[in-house]
Structures are given as structure tokens and as C-alpha cells.
Amino acid sequence: MREDIKKRIIEKAETLVERIEFIEGHLSDVIFGDRILRKAIYKEF
């Protein structure tokens, strides 16, 4: 395989990993916030 193609594939894979890490971090923040909100609602009622 040509070196330029290998380099592009590696760059695309790195970008994909970065995006997945960002999404995972964002989702875990949302899930954590949702759990806190649910606990507060259950305590209120």
C-alpha cells in the first residue's frame, strides 16, 4: 500500500478515535447529570 494512503488512513482513524472519546465524555456527563436530577426528583416526591 502506498505511504500516502497509509498516512491518510491513520489520520482518519485518529480523528475517529478523538470524536468517539468526545462523545463518550459528553454522554457520561449527561448520564451523570440525569442521575442527579432523578435522585432529586425522587427525594422531592
C-alpha positions as CSV (number, residue, x, y, z in Angstrom):
1,M,0.0,0.0,0.0
2,R,1.3,3.5,-0.8
3,E,2.6,5.5,2.1
4,D,0.3,8.5,1.4
5,I,-2.7,6.2,1.6
6,K,-1.5,4.7,4.9
7,K,-0.9,8.1,6.3
8,R,-4.5,9.2,5.4
9,I,-6.0,6.1,6.9
10,I,-4.1,6.6,10.2
11,E,-5.2,10.3,10.3
12,K,-8.8,9.3,9.7
13,A,-8.6,6.6,12.4
14,E,-7.1,9.1,14.9
15,T,-9.9,11.6,14.1
16,L,-12.5,8.9,14.6
17,V,-11.0,7.9,18.0
18,E,-10.9,11.6,19.1
19,R,-14.6,12.0,18.1
20,I,-15.6,8.8,19.9
21,E,-13.7,10.0,23.1
22,F,-15.5,13.3,22.9
23,I,-18.9,11.7,22.5
24,E,-18.2,9.3,25.4
25,G,-17.2,12.1,27.7
26,H,-20.2,14.2,26.7
27,L,-22.6,11.2,27.2
28,S,-21.1,10.3,30.6
29,D,-21.6,14.0,31.7
30,V,-25.3,13.9,30.5
31,I,-25.9,10.5,32.2
32,F,-24.4,11.7,35.4
33,G,-26.4,14.8,35.4
34,D,-29.6,12.8,34.6
35,R,-28.9,10.5,37.6
36,I,-28.5,13.5,39.9
37,L,-31.8,15.0,38.6
38,R,-33.6,11.8,39.0
39,K,-32.4,11.4,42.6
40,A,-33.5,14.9,43.4
41,I,-37.0,14.3,41.8
42,Y,-37.5,11.1,43.8
43,K,-36.5,12.8,47.1
44,E,-38.9,15.7,46.3
45,F,-41.9,13.3,45.8
